[in-house]
């Protein structure tokens, strides 16, 4: 294993599909991160079993086991220290972290959100996108700050919203994009090609050109999403 790889821990609350995408990426020979552990705030999270099946240490740090959020955050921080984590990736982690914890990990903690931020922060993003009638939807990876879903952006992926989309069909299309975008964005952070400074994300454009890989805006190949010509005709104004 490349000794220069960053040690990354993942926080989950559910099935952990983005966690699995990161684990898969980390097994590539030239990927700049190794996944050293997974933490869930829920003991019934399906992602725990997926992590264990992949040979990754998985730990439950349940909120109700602690008197308050500060104590819970401290337990998570101690678990991260035990993993020797250098970077934290939130992958469907559904509990807000306290300001002190966020400050301690600022610039070293990232999150993926199922919308093109700053639009549709919070929950139910796909339903709200459909209700708003947007023609483009997607996902965003950002540095975590005390402002929920408001940290500086690292990268985004855009997908079309089709005329006959349901919440489920749009969610499935966005999720495919998430699984491609998150490993790319994490690699950018691990290699220092994306860094948070003074509340903004700085991108090393030269590094991006040299690798010709991760991009700040990623548009999945529509052919891979089974979008046919008739769908595109309905999508096009």
C-alpha atoms as one frame of an Amber mdcrd trajectory, in Angstrom:
protein
   0.000   0.000   0.000   1.165   3.487  -0.847   2.503   5.003   2.400   1.398
   8.455   1.248  -2.255   7.546   1.242  -4.418   9.600   3.581  -6.221   7.738
   6.334  -9.961   8.330   5.883 -12.815   7.443   8.239 -16.437   7.425   7.076
 -19.512   8.388   9.105 -22.824   6.791   8.139 -26.368   6.430   9.423 -27.925
   4.064   6.885 -27.181   1.787   3.949 -23.829   3.365   3.162 -23.940   3.214
  -0.634 -21.556   6.174  -0.953 -19.375   4.534   1.692 -19.189   1.457  -0.530
 -18.226   3.621  -3.511 -15.377   5.148  -1.494 -14.195   1.739  -0.290 -14.201
   0.436  -3.869 -12.216   3.440  -5.081  -9.696   3.054  -2.264  -8.766  -0.380
  -3.587  -7.393   1.097  -6.785  -3.593   1.036  -6.760  -3.195   4.752  -7.418
  -6.014   6.031  -5.181  -4.679   8.508  -2.591  -6.750   7.302   0.384  -7.233
   4.206   2.471 -10.450   3.695   4.426  -9.418   2.946   7.995 -12.806   2.746
   9.686 -16.544   3.379   9.610 -18.628   4.933  12.389 -22.418   4.816  12.599
 -24.711   6.561  15.066 -27.275   3.801  14.470 -26.683   0.147  15.365 -29.138
  -1.013  12.675 -27.366   0.797   9.809 -26.979  -1.632   6.906 -23.698   0.039
   6.006 -22.078  -1.483   9.106 -22.472  -4.974   7.646 -21.226  -3.801   4.267
 -18.115  -2.287   5.863 -17.382  -5.440   7.854 -17.853  -7.560   4.733 -15.242
  -5.366   3.050 -12.817  -5.932   5.922 -13.197  -2.402   7.309 -13.436  -1.774
  11.057 -17.004  -0.675  11.870 -17.999   0.940  15.176 -21.356   2.077  16.562
 -21.334   5.318  18.554 -25.015   5.653  19.383 -26.367   9.050  20.387 -28.681
   7.783  23.109 -25.724   6.254  24.929 -24.485   9.748  25.808 -25.876  12.537
  27.960 -25.700  15.219  25.282 -24.378  16.026  21.820 -21.072  17.271  23.181
 -20.401  13.922  24.859 -21.482  12.074  21.714 -19.186  14.191  19.555 -16.315
  13.542  21.972 -16.858   9.797  21.648 -16.829  10.048  17.860 -13.651  12.117
  18.017 -12.000   9.517  20.265 -12.986   6.763  17.833 -11.531   8.746  14.941
  -8.315   9.155  16.915  -8.258   5.398  17.477  -8.479   4.900  13.713  -5.666
   7.395  13.187  -7.999   9.245  10.801  -6.679  12.270   8.936  -9.830  13.021
   6.931 -13.505  12.383   7.674 -16.065  11.683   4.950 -19.751  11.912   5.812
 -21.769   9.469   3.709 -25.424   9.695   4.623 -24.658  10.700   8.200 -27.967
  12.147   9.376 -27.045  13.767  12.692 -25.796  17.331  13.006 -22.341  17.611
  14.537 -21.572  20.237  17.162 -19.726  23.445  16.397 -16.650  22.464  18.411
 -16.339  19.129  16.620 -16.795  20.764  13.219 -14.193  23.402  14.028 -11.707
  20.740  15.134 -12.061  18.934  11.793 -12.584  21.967   9.585 -10.870  21.596
   6.244 -10.503  17.861   6.893 -14.178  16.822   6.873 -16.321  16.588   3.740
 -19.918  15.673   2.935 -21.955  14.692  -0.105 -25.418  16.198  -0.498 -28.078
  15.178  -3.075 -28.657  18.553  -4.720 -26.772  21.255  -6.565 -25.998  23.425
  -3.581 -26.788  26.063  -2.495 -30.173  24.930  -3.772 -32.286  22.486  -1.758
 -30.341  22.224   1.467 -31.643  19.748   4.016 -33.984  16.809   3.402 -36.364
  15.697   0.618 -34.193  17.277  -2.064 -35.553  15.281  -5.005 -39.201  15.977
  -4.215 -38.448  19.650  -3.753 -36.530  19.770  -7.038 -39.500  18.249  -8.866
 -41.924  20.613  -7.137 -39.759  23.572  -8.161 -39.723  22.455 -11.798 -35.944
  22.638 -12.201 -34.484  21.160 -15.394 -31.079  20.314 -13.902 -30.514  18.552
 -10.587 -27.542  16.730  -9.115 -25.258  16.386  -6.128 -22.490  18.327  -4.385
 -19.443  17.539  -2.293 -18.457  20.262   0.152 -16.300  20.927   3.168 -18.325
  20.691   6.388 -18.863  23.861   8.403 -21.260  24.788  11.192 -23.724  25.962
   8.509 -25.729  22.867   7.521 -25.029  22.009   3.868 -23.414  25.431   3.598
 -19.685  24.715   3.522 -17.552  25.677   0.507 -18.073  23.459  -2.517 -15.448
  21.039  -3.798 -17.212  19.474  -6.798 -20.668  18.982  -8.265 -22.362  16.554
 -10.650 -25.304  17.544 -12.831 -28.054  15.314 -14.216 -31.176  16.168 -16.240
 -34.649  16.225 -14.763 -36.910  14.434 -17.235 -40.553  15.229 -17.874 -41.817
  11.920 -16.516 -39.473  11.715 -13.530 -40.759  10.565 -10.174 -38.970  11.199
  -6.916 -37.585   7.651  -7.055 -36.368   7.796 -10.651 -34.661  11.150 -10.098
 -33.099   9.920  -6.863 -31.699   6.855  -8.655 -30.150   9.007 -11.392 -28.563
  11.350  -8.853 -27.275   8.442  -6.766 -25.343   7.051  -9.746 -23.707  10.443
 -10.102 -22.924  10.536  -6.370 -21.080   7.230  -6.598 -18.829   8.681  -9.315
 -18.390  12.151  -7.856 -17.577  11.373  -4.235 -14.452   9.269  -4.889 -13.164
  11.965  -7.250 -13.777  14.747  -4.740 -12.185  12.792  -1.879  -9.123  12.177
  -4.042  -8.846  15.908  -4.703  -8.824  16.608  -0.958  -6.407  13.795  -0.117
  -3.933  14.977  -2.742  -4.210  18.596  -1.683  -5.751  19.636  -4.990  -8.774
  20.984  -3.114  -8.297  22.772   0.196 -10.384  25.011   2.415  -8.835  28.362
   3.203 -10.575  31.385   4.736 -14.015  29.917   4.116 -13.411  29.130   0.446
 -12.288  26.114  -1.557  -9.037  26.555  -3.434  -8.594  24.263  -6.439  -5.142
  23.382  -7.797  -5.975  23.656 -11.490  -2.514  22.520 -12.566  -2.887  19.288
 -10.663  -6.262  18.711 -12.308  -4.815  19.187 -15.775  -1.924  16.857 -15.058
  -4.221  14.066 -13.856  -7.031  14.851 -16.287  -9.372  13.255 -13.764 -11.468
  14.954 -11.102 -13.337  18.060 -12.170 -15.234  20.636 -10.180 -18.276  20.044
 -12.407 -18.919  16.488 -13.476 -21.589  15.508 -16.022 -22.167  11.740 -16.148
 -22.355  10.115 -19.573 -26.072  10.168 -20.309 -25.757   6.893 -22.219 -24.754
   5.215 -18.969 -27.949   6.474 -17.336 -30.157   4.895 -20.038 -31.511   8.253
 -21.146 -32.822   7.796 -24.691 -33.329  10.302 -27.479 -37.038  10.715 -26.720
 -36.209  11.532 -23.090 -33.707  14.143 -24.213 -36.258  15.653 -26.565 -38.657
  16.054 -23.655 -35.881  17.497 -21.533 -34.711  20.053 -24.098 -36.687  23.338
 -23.954
